[in-house]
Amino acid sequence: MIKVGKDNRYFLVNNLFLGALWTTRPWMATVPLMLSVLIYFFLLKDFKKIFYWLISLPVAVLVLLIVYARLLAEGWSIYKVLSIQKWILWYHQSRLINFGTVGPFIYLDRWYVWWGDKPYLPIVQWSIFWPIFTTLALIFSFLVFLKIAGLAKNKLKNFEFDKKITFLSLWVIFYLGFLSIGNINSRYVFYLLPYCYLLGVYFIILLNKVWD
């Protein structure tokens, strides 16, 4: 989402696309993304970029209001327009089933549903690679944060990685957390799996270099 560079005008473009995302998806689905951005810059101790990102965030709200311009023209208040996102949140809350169903979904090929005679169904798209690469991505992310925090320095002294990969680790962790509190299906997990594959492959390559 965020292109790190000297020109902070990139943040305007990024928040423009964030606003576009709000117009097509519930705003709460972008919370893991925004948290990943903030924590990433915080870990880099780049507080200047955090400042520029935050002051350009109203661009996203402006894009959302532009999409609802017709409702505003018909006399809706800004509060009422923004409350549409609240209704979307309430709708999704009404579909919550069990906390943590993302675990069985990824690892056990079990999709918990609220209809029919069976508590869960098999997932047509499920692959054994889902649990393998999700596990690799989580292990790698755990080691990344151990390294950043300065823990286990002796054991991780040869564990070197591109700092930018930290953003993907944050996304995987926060998005998994987001999926853990709501109803899940295949279309949501496909925002997660490609990054698990990337982190998993990166981790394997990194381990080969360390062992060599």
C-alpha positions in Angstrom: 0.0 0.0 0.0 2.7 2.5 1.0 5.6 3.2 -1.4 8.5 4.3 0.7 10.4 7.1 -0.9 11.6 10.6 -0.5 8.5 12.1 -2.1 5.8 12.0 0.5 3.1 12.8 -2.2 2.9 9.0 -2.6 0.8 9.0 0.6 -1.9 11.0 -1.2 -2.1 8.4 -3.9 -2.1 5.6 -1.4 -4.9 7.1 0.6 -6.8 7.8 -2.6 -6.8 4.1 -3.2 -7.7 3.4 0.4 -10.8 5.5 0.0 -11.6 3.6 -3.2 -11.3 0.4 -1.2 -13.7 1.7 1.4 -16.3 2.3 -1.3 -16.3 -1.4 -2.3 -15.5 -3.2 0.9 -16.4 -2.7 4.6 -14.0 -0.2 6.2 -13.2 -2.8 9.0 -11.6 -5.0 6.4 -8.9 -2.4 5.9 -8.1 -2.1 9.6 -5.4 -4.8 9.4 -3.9 -3.0 6.4 -3.8 0.4 8.2 -2.3 -1.2 11.4 0.4 -2.9 9.3 1.3 0.5 7.8 1.5 2.2 11.1 3.4 -0.5 13.0 5.8 -1.0 10.0 6.9 2.7 10.1 6.9 2.6 13.9 9.3 -0.4 13.9 11.5 1.6 11.4 11.2 4.6 13.8 10.2 6.6 10.8 7.8 8.9 12.6 7.9 11.5 9.8 6.3 9.1 7.4 3.7 8.2 10.1 2.9 12.0 10.3 2.6 12.3 6.5 0.4 9.3 6.2 -1.9 10.4 8.9 -2.3 14.0 7.6 -3.1 12.6 4.1 -5.7 10.1 5.5 -8.6 12.6 5.0 -8.1 12.0 1.3 -9.6 8.5 1.8 -12.6 10.0 3.6 -13.0 12.5 0.7 -13.0 9.8 -1.9 -15.7 7.9 0.1 -17.9 11.1 0.3 -17.4 11.7 -3.4 -18.8 8.3 -4.2 -21.9 9.1 -2.1 -22.1 12.6 -3.5 -25.6 11.9 -4.9 -26.9 11.1 -1.5 -25.4 14.3 -0.1 -27.0 16.2 -2.9 -30.4 14.7 -2.0 -30.1 16.0 1.6 -28.3 13.3 3.5 -26.0 14.5 6.2 -22.3 13.4 6.2 -23.0 11.5 9.4 -25.8 9.6 7.8 -23.7 8.8 4.8 -20.8 7.5 7.0 -23.3 5.5 9.1 -23.8 3.3 6.1 -20.4 1.8 7.0 -21.8 1.2 10.5 -24.7 -0.8 9.0 -22.3 -2.9 7.0 -20.4 -3.6 10.3 -23.6 -4.6 12.0 -24.5 -6.9 9.1 -21.2 -8.7 9.4 -21.5 -9.0 13.2 -24.8 -10.7 12.7 -23.0 -13.4 10.8 -20.4 -14.2 13.4 -20.3 -17.9 14.2 -17.4 -19.1 16.3 -14.2 -17.3 17.2 -11.1 -18.7 15.5 -12.8 -20.7 12.7 -10.0 -19.5 10.4 -7.8 -22.2 12.0 -9.9 -25.2 11.0 -10.6 -23.5 7.7 -6.9 -23.4 6.7 -5.5 -26.4 8.6 -8.4 -28.9 8.6 -10.4 -28.2 5.5 -13.4 -27.3 7.5 -15.7 -24.4 6.6 -18.2 -23.8 9.4 -21.6 -22.8 8.1 -24.9 -21.8 9.6 -27.2 -23.8 7.3 -27.9 -27.4 6.6 -27.5 -30.5 8.8 -23.7 -30.5 9.1 -21.7 -28.0 11.2 -19.0 -27.6 8.5 -18.4 -28.4 4.9 -15.2 -29.3 2.9 -13.6 -26.5 0.9 -13.4 -27.1 -2.8 -10.3 -24.9 -3.3 -8.5 -26.3 -0.2 -4.9 -27.4 -0.7 -2.3 -29.0 1.6 -0.1 -26.0 0.8 -2.5 -23.8 2.8 -1.4 -25.0 6.2 2.2 -25.6 5.2 2.9 -22.1 4.0 0.7 -20.4 6.6 2.8 -22.2 9.2 6.1 -21.1 7.5 4.9 -17.5 7.3 4.0 -17.4 11.0 7.3 -19.0 12.1 9.2 -16.5 9.9 7.1 -13.6 11.2 7.8 -14.7 14.8 11.6 -14.8 14.1 11.5 -11.4 12.3 10.0 -9.7 15.4 12.4 -11.5 17.7 15.2 -10.1 15.6 13.8 -6.6 15.5 13.1 -6.7 19.3 16.8 -7.7 19.9 15.8 -11.0 21.6 17.8 -14.2 21.1 20.7 -12.2 19.5 23.1 -15.0 19.5 20.8 -17.6 17.9 19.6 -15.1 15.3 22.9 -13.4 14.5 23.0 -15.0 11.0 19.3 -14.4 10.4 19.4 -11.4 8.1 16.4 -10.3 5.9 15.2 -7.3 4.0 13.5 -5.0 6.5 10.7 -4.3 3.9 9.6 -7.9 4.3 8.4 -6.9 7.8 5.4 -5.3 6.3 4.2 -8.6 4.8 4.7 -10.3 8.2 2.6 -7.6 9.8 -0.2 -8.0 7.2 -0.3 -11.8 7.7 -0.5 -11.5 11.5 -3.1 -8.7 11.6 -5.2 -10.1 8.8 -5.2 -13.6 10.4 -6.4 -11.8 13.6 -9.1 -10.1 11.6 -10.3 -13.4 10.1 -10.3 -15.0 13.5 -13.2 -12.9 14.8 -15.7 -13.2 11.9 -17.2 -15.6 9.5 -14.8 -16.8 6.9 -14.9 -18.2 3.4 -12.6 -18.7 0.5 -12.8 -15.2 -1.0 -11.5 -13.7 2.3 -8.6 -16.1 2.7 -7.3 -15.4 -0.8 -6.2 -12.0 0.5 -4.0 -13.9 2.9 -2.6 -17.0 1.1 -0.5 -15.3 -1.6 1.5 -13.4 1.1 1.9 -16.6 3.1 3.4 -18.2 0.0 5.7 -15.3 -0.5 6.9 -15.3 3.1 7.2 -19.1 3.2 9.3 -19.3 0.0 11.4 -16.3 1.3 11.9 -18.1 4.6 13.0 -21.4 2.9 15.5 -19.4 0.7 16.8 -17.6 3.8 17.3 -20.9 5.7 19.3 -22.3 2.8 21.6 -19.3 2.9 22.0 -19.6 6.7 22.8 -23.3 6.5 25.3 -22.8 3.7 
